[in-house]
Amino acid sequence: MELWTSIPGYDGFYEVSNYGNVRSLTRSVPYGRHKGMIYKGRDIKQFMSGKYLSVKLAKAGVTKTTYVHELVLLAFEGSRPKIADRSEIRHLDGDKLNNALSNLKYGTVKENAADRKLHAAGLTAVK
């Protein structure tokens, strides 16, 4: 079942699902030249940015491009942990386009490197 939750920093503007989909919410714009205009909610188009799927999110006239896998983990698991060895996001099955929550996990650089060796051997990383 697809579950939706607000994207931190974009509450009332955007949501992300556990399947890696992103949508905007119907809202009234309270600022700028479009003040009072109603924007209808819709699915947000994803696009390739390097090797990963990204979306553009806008709020108060500021647009930001963000990786979808980062939004999924941020919304469902919280901020990236601060650890001695830099934290990365692991795609457990090796498919960088699979941004389902069940395929993503925070990990260390070493864990991500070990995952790549498993993927090269045709195996999937363990959660």
C-alpha positions as CSV (number, residue, x, y, z in Angstrom):
1,M,0.0,0.0,0.0
2,E,1.3,3.4,-1.0
3,L,1.8,5.7,2.1
4,W,2.3,9.5,1.7
5,T,4.0,11.9,4.2
6,S,5.0,15.5,4.2
7,I,8.5,16.5,3.1
8,P,10.2,18.3,6.0
9,G,10.6,21.9,5.1
10,Y,7.8,21.7,2.6
11,D,4.8,20.9,4.9
12,G,1.6,21.8,3.1
13,F,3.4,22.0,-0.2
14,Y,4.7,18.6,-1.1
15,E,4.5,14.9,-0.1
16,V,6.6,11.9,-0.9
17,S,5.5,8.2,-0.8
18,N,7.1,5.0,0.4
19,Y,7.2,4.0,-3.3
20,G,9.4,7.1,-4.3
21,N,6.6,9.2,-5.8
22,V,6.4,12.9,-5.2
23,R,3.3,15.1,-5.4
24,S,2.4,18.7,-4.8
25,L,-0.7,19.6,-2.7
26,T,-3.5,21.9,-3.6
27,R,-2.8,25.2,-2.0
28,S,-3.3,28.9,-2.1
29,V,-0.3,31.1,-2.7
30,P,-0.1,33.7,0.0
31,Y,2.8,35.8,-1.5
32,G,4.2,37.5,-4.6
33,R,2.5,38.5,-7.8
34,H,0.4,35.3,-7.8
35,K,-1.0,36.0,-4.3
36,G,-4.3,34.3,-3.7
37,M,-4.0,32.0,-6.7
38,I,-5.0,28.3,-6.2
39,Y,-2.5,25.7,-7.4
40,K,-4.0,22.3,-7.9
41,G,-2.1,19.3,-6.5
42,R,-0.4,17.0,-9.0
43,D,2.3,14.4,-9.4
44,I,5.7,15.9,-9.8
45,K,7.7,14.9,-12.8
46,Q,11.0,13.2,-12.0
47,F,14.1,13.6,-14.2
48,M,17.6,12.3,-14.3
49,S,20.3,14.4,-12.6
50,G,23.5,12.5,-13.0
51,K,22.8,8.8,-12.0
52,Y,19.8,9.6,-9.8
53,L,16.1,10.7,-10.2
54,S,15.5,14.2,-9.0
55,V,12.6,16.6,-8.6
56,K,12.3,20.4,-8.5
57,L,10.5,21.8,-5.4
58,A,9.5,25.4,-5.1
59,K,8.5,27.4,-2.0
60,A,8.2,31.2,-1.6
61,G,9.7,31.8,-5.1
62,V,12.8,29.6,-4.4
63,T,13.3,26.5,-6.5
64,K,15.5,23.6,-5.3
65,T,16.5,20.4,-7.2
66,T,16.6,17.4,-4.8
67,Y,17.3,13.7,-5.3
68,V,14.2,11.6,-4.7
69,H,16.0,9.0,-2.6
70,E,17.1,11.7,-0.2
71,L,13.4,12.9,0.1
72,V,12.1,9.4,0.8
73,L,14.6,8.7,3.6
74,L,14.3,12.3,5.1
75,A,10.5,12.0,5.2
76,F,10.2,8.5,6.5
77,E,13.4,7.9,8.5
78,G,14.5,11.5,9.5
79,S,17.7,13.4,8.8
80,R,20.9,11.7,7.7
81,P,22.8,10.4,10.8
82,K,26.0,12.3,11.7
83,I,28.7,9.7,12.1
84,A,32.5,9.7,12.0
85,D,32.6,8.0,8.6
86,R,30.5,10.1,6.2
87,S,26.9,8.8,5.9
88,E,25.5,7.9,2.5
89,I,22.3,6.5,1.1
90,R,22.4,2.9,0.1
91,H,20.3,1.4,-2.7
92,L,20.1,-2.1,-1.4
93,D,19.3,-3.8,-4.8
94,G,21.9,-1.7,-6.7
95,D,19.2,0.0,-8.8
96,K,19.7,3.7,-8.4
97,L,16.2,4.3,-10.0
98,N,14.4,2.2,-7.4
99,N,13.6,4.8,-4.7
100,A,11.1,2.7,-2.7
101,L,11.6,3.0,1.0
102,S,12.2,-0.7,1.3
103,N,15.2,-0.4,-1.0
104,L,16.9,2.5,0.8
105,K,18.9,2.8,3.9
106,Y,21.4,5.2,5.5
107,G,24.9,3.7,5.8
108,T,28.6,4.4,5.8
109,V,30.9,4.8,2.8
110,K,32.3,1.3,3.6
111,E,28.8,-0.3,3.6
112,N,28.0,1.4,0.3
113,A,31.3,0.1,-1.2
114,A,30.6,-3.4,0.1
115,D,27.1,-3.2,-1.5
116,R,28.6,-2.3,-4.9
117,K,30.8,-5.5,-4.7
118,L,27.6,-7.5,-4.0
119,H,25.8,-5.9,-6.9
120,A,28.7,-6.7,-9.2
121,A,28.3,-10.3,-8.2
122,G,24.6,-10.2,-8.9
123,L,23.5,-10.2,-5.3
124,T,21.4,-7.8,-3.2
125,A,22.6,-6.1,0.0
126,V,21.0,-7.1,3.3
127,K,19.0,-4.4,5.1
